[in-house]
Amino acid sequence: MTERVDKLFSRLGICSRREVLKLVRAGKITIGERSVKSAQERVDPSEIKFNGEVLDHPDRIATIFYKPEGVVCTRLGDDTIFQYFPSVWNKRRPLVNSAGRLDKDTTGILIITDDGDLVHRIISPRYHIPKTYEIEVADPFSGQEPEIFKSGTLQLADEDKPCKPADLEILTENTGRLKLYEGRYHQVKKMFYHFNNEVVKLHRSTIGLLGLGDLKPGEWRDLTLEDYQLMGV
C-alpha cells in the first residue's frame, strides 16, 4: 500500500509534516536514485530511504522482548522497558506498547508492538492463549493449590468474578510452573496470597508456545511468522 510522504514520516515519529518539506527540498528523501519532489507524493514505505538509509519498521513493529528485573512497563521515569528500544519509537503513531504488563520485579517474555489487533489477541481471554510463569514462593506449597486453581472457583480479594481455571505444576516444595489463560492485575501474586504465601520470584517463560530462546535480559528481536504460529495468534 502507498502512503503520502509527509504522513509516513509523521506516523513513524521522524518529524512533523511541515518539517518533511525541508527534507524534500534538501533531497534527503529518495526512492532508488530519485529524490522525492513532493511531500504529498504517495510512495511505498518499504522503498523509501532517508539520508540513504531504509526506514526503521516502515509498516508496523512487533517484537519479542526479554524484560529484565527492575524496570516497569510504562513510559514514566527512567527505569522503563522503553529505554531498550530506539527513542523514535516513542514518537510513532499509533504508540508502541507492551501486550500486557509485568511487574517491576517480574522478568520474562513481553511482546512489544504498535499493532492493536495483536495486543487484543494476546491479552483477551476469549482467544485462550496461555501464559506460563516460573514461580518461587516463600513457604512450601500446601498441596491444595493445583486443585483449587484448576477448579475455576478461586475468588481473589477485591474481585467480583472467580479466576478462570489455571494449571499449576509443583516442581519442588517452593517452586512451580503456573499456566494462566487471563491476565488480571497482580494476579499470580494474589492467587498465592490467597494461601497466605508470598511469591518471591516470578518469571514469565512463554506466551502460547513461544519462549525467549537465546535472548538475554534487555534484548529483543522482531517476531517471525513461526513466532505468530507458536503464540497461536
C-alpha positions in Angstrom: 0.0 0.0 0.0 1.1 3.5 -0.7 1.2 6.5 1.7 1.9 10.2 1.5 5.5 11.0 2.4 4.5 13.7 4.9 2.0 11.4 6.6 4.5 8.5 6.6 7.3 10.5 8.3 4.9 11.9 10.9 3.5 8.4 11.6 7.0 7.0 12.2 7.9 9.8 14.5 10.7 11.1 12.3 9.5 14.7 12.1 6.3 16.8 11.7 4.6 17.1 8.3 5.8 20.6 8.0 9.4 19.6 8.6 9.1 17.0 5.8 9.1 19.8 3.3 12.6 20.9 4.3 13.8 17.3 4.0 12.3 17.0 0.5 13.9 20.3 -0.6 17.2 19.1 0.7 17.0 15.9 -1.3 17.3 13.8 1.8 14.3 11.5 0.9 14.8 9.2 -2.0 13.4 6.3 -3.9 16.2 4.4 -5.5 18.3 7.0 -7.2 15.5 9.5 -7.5 14.9 12.3 -5.0 11.3 12.7 -3.9 10.0 16.0 -5.2 6.8 16.5 -3.2 5.9 15.8 0.5 2.4 14.8 -0.8 3.8 12.1 -3.2 2.3 8.7 -2.5 5.1 6.1 -2.0 5.6 2.5 -0.9 7.1 2.9 2.6 9.4 -0.1 2.0 11.1 1.7 -0.9 11.8 5.0 0.8 15.2 5.9 2.1 16.0 8.8 4.4 19.6 10.1 4.4 20.5 7.0 2.3 19.1 4.5 4.9 15.9 2.4 4.7 13.2 3.4 7.2 13.0 1.7 10.5 10.0 -0.7 10.6 8.0 1.3 8.0 5.0 -0.9 8.3 4.5 -2.0 11.9 6.5 -3.0 15.0 6.1 -6.4 16.5 9.0 -7.7 18.7 9.7 -10.3 21.4 11.5 -8.7 24.4 13.1 -10.2 27.4 12.1 -7.9 30.3 14.8 -7.7 32.9 14.1 -7.2 36.6 13.8 -3.6 37.9 12.1 -1.9 35.0 8.4 -1.0 34.6 6.1 -1.3 31.6 5.3 2.4 31.4 6.9 5.5 29.9 7.1 7.3 33.2 10.5 7.7 34.9 13.9 6.4 33.8 13.7 2.7 34.6 11.2 1.6 31.9 11.2 -1.1 29.3 11.2 1.6 26.5 14.8 2.6 27.3 15.8 -0.6 25.5 14.3 0.5 22.2 15.1 3.3 19.7 13.9 6.6 21.2 12.0 7.4 18.0 9.6 4.5 18.7 8.1 6.7 21.4 7.0 9.2 18.8 5.3 6.8 16.5 1.6 6.7 15.9 -0.1 4.5 16.9 2.0 4.3 20.1 4.3 1.3 20.7 3.2 -0.6 23.8 3.6 -3.9 25.5 0.9 -6.5 25.1 0.1 -6.7 28.8 2.4 -5.8 31.6 4.8 -7.5 34.0 5.5 -6.1 37.5 8.8 -4.3 38.1 10.3 -7.3 39.9 9.0 -9.8 37.3 11.1 -10.9 34.4 10.3 -12.7 31.2 8.7 -12.5 27.8 6.8 -9.5 26.5 5.5 -8.6 23.1 6.2 -5.0 22.1 4.1 -3.7 19.2 2.1 -0.9 17.7 -0.5 -3.4 16.3 -3.6 -3.0 18.4 -5.2 -6.2 17.0 -2.2 -8.2 18.0 -2.3 -6.8 21.5 -6.0 -7.7 21.8 -5.4 -11.3 20.6 -2.6 -11.8 23.2 -4.3 -10.3 26.2 -8.0 -11.2 25.7 -9.2 -14.3 27.5 -11.5 -15.1 24.6 -8.5 -16.2 22.5 -7.4 -18.7 25.2 -3.7 -18.0 24.7 -1.9 -19.4 27.8 1.0 -17.6 29.6 3.4 -19.7 31.6 5.1 -18.5 34.7 8.0 -20.0 36.7 7.3 -19.3 40.4 9.2 -19.4 43.6 7.2 -18.9 46.9 8.4 -18.1 50.4 6.8 -21.0 52.1 6.2 -24.6 50.9 3.1 -25.2 48.9 0.1 -26.6 50.9 -0.7 -29.1 48.2 -4.2 -27.7 47.7 -3.2 -25.1 45.2 -3.3 -27.2 41.9 -6.9 -28.4 42.6 -8.3 -25.1 43.6 -6.6 -23.2 40.7 -7.9 -25.8 38.3 -11.5 -25.6 39.6 -12.1 -22.0 38.5 -13.6 -21.2 41.8 -10.8 -19.1 43.3 -12.1 -15.7 44.3 -9.4 -13.1 44.7 -9.6 -10.2 47.1 -11.5 -7.2 45.7 -12.6 -9.2 42.6 -16.2 -9.9 41.7 -15.6 -12.9 39.5 -13.6 -16.0 40.2 -10.4 -16.7 38.3 -10.6 -18.8 35.2 -9.2 -22.4 35.6 -5.4 -22.4 35.8 -2.8 -25.2 35.8 -0.1 -25.4 38.5 2.6 -27.9 38.3 4.5 -28.2 41.6 8.2 -28.8 40.9 9.7 -28.6 44.4 8.3 -27.6 47.8 8.8 -23.9 46.9 8.9 -23.8 43.1 6.2 -24.4 40.4 5.0 -23.7 36.9 1.7 -21.9 36.5 -0.2 -21.6 33.3 -2.8 -18.8 33.1 -5.4 -18.0 30.4 -6.1 -14.5 31.6 -4.1 -11.6 33.0 -5.6 -9.7 35.9 -3.7 -7.0 37.9 -1.1 -8.7 40.1 -3.0 -12.0 39.5 -0.2 -14.5 40.2 0.8 -12.8 43.5 -2.8 -12.5 44.6 -3.5 -16.2 43.8 -0.8 -17.3 46.2 -1.6 -14.6 48.8 -5.0 -16.4 49.0 -3.0 -19.3 50.6 -1.1 -16.8 52.8 2.0 -17.4 50.7 4.3 -14.8 49.0 5.7 -15.0 45.5 9.4 -14.1 45.9 10.4 -14.8 42.3 8.3 -14.6 39.1 9.4 -15.2 35.5 7.1 -15.4 32.5 8.6 -18.0 30.3 6.2 -18.4 27.4 3.2 -16.9 25.6 1.4 -19.7 23.9 4.3 -22.0 22.9 6.6 -19.0 22.2 9.6 -18.8 24.5 12.6 -16.4 24.8 15.1 -18.7 23.1 18.6 -17.3 23.2 17.5 -13.8 24.2 19.2 -12.3 27.3 17.6 -9.8 29.6 17.1 -6.5 27.9 17.4 -8.0 24.4 14.7 -8.1 21.7 14.1 -9.2 18.1 11.4 -8.9 15.5 8.7 -11.6 15.5 8.8 -14.1 12.7 5.9 -16.0 11.1 6.8 -19.0 13.1 6.6 -16.9 16.3 3.0 -15.9 15.5 2.1 -19.6 14.9 3.7 -20.6 18.2 1.7 -17.9 20.0 -1.5 -19.0 18.3 -2.5 -15.6 17.0 
